[in-house]
Structure formats: C-alpha cells, structure tokens
Amino acid sequence: MCIRDRTAGVDYDKIQAMLDNATAKKENAVLKSYFQQQGLSEDEISQAIATFKQNKQQQTEQQQNANANLQNEVAAAQKVAEQAQIELAATKVAMTLGINAKTLPYVLKMADFSKVKGTDGKISEDNVKAVLEQVIKDVPALKPIQEGRLTLT
C-alpha cells in the first residue's frame, strides 16, 4: 500500500474541527482553573469565562477592522502614488511635445490616463504621448505654438 492510498480517506476539515474542539476544551479548563484559584463560585466562573470569550471576540473583530482599514489606506496611498507617477510622466512627455506650461494643467485634467500602463504594468511613454496628442487634437486651442511663428499682440 503506498502513501497516497493511506491519505486518500483523510478528511482535513474533520481534523481541523477536532483540533478546534480540543483547543476550546483546553482553553475552558485553563480559564476555569484560573478563576477557581481566584476563589470564584461555579456561577461566577461561568460568567467570567463568558465575559473573557466575549472580550476576546471583540478584540479579534477590532483587530480585523483595523487590518481592513490599513489595507484600504495602503490601497488609497498606492493609487495616489500611481497618479503622481502618471502625471510626472505626462509632464515630461508634454514638454517634449512643446505644450505650454500655462496650458499643461488643463491638458492633464482633460487627458484620460486610464490606459497608459503597458502590458508589463509600467507606465508607457508612448501611451502617454498618444493620450496627450488626443487632447490636443480634440481641443486645438491647447495646441503648442510653433517656434519661429511670430504672433502680434
């Protein structure tokens, strides 16, 4: 008989349930012993154990909530950092396109940067350039003034 045949009938959920049950019994025994040493009656011991378990559950829930809040904050910070990286890349590309510094904020606000990441997950300068060129195409007033052209005021 090989090892695979021996483990085929193993119910890991049942094993975990047995371990959880044994742990709970041991915890109850330890708590009961502690409260008996404190001189509590059986009723007081039962109440003290229930209170202890309730407090433990509340602490677990608070810890889970705190972890969820931290995960949300990390995700928000990552999003802000990513947006800053995209805007930095867009600013660099905009300068190479000759976009005026005064109109740059408007170009950046109108640009749809949702697809500037390449397949590798990094910001693609080619995609950023295409997005900025689309804004200039859509709003010709933001088009860079060609050097060498004189404008009369």
Secondary structure, DSSP 8 states (H G I E B T S, - for coil): --HHHHHTT--HHHHHHHHHHHHHHHHHHHHHHHHHHTT--HHHHHHHHHHHHHHHHHHHHHHHHHHHHHHHHHHHHHHHHHHHHHHHHHHHHHHHHT--TTTHHHHHHH--GGG-B-TTSSB-HHHHHHHHHHHHHH-GGGS---TT-----
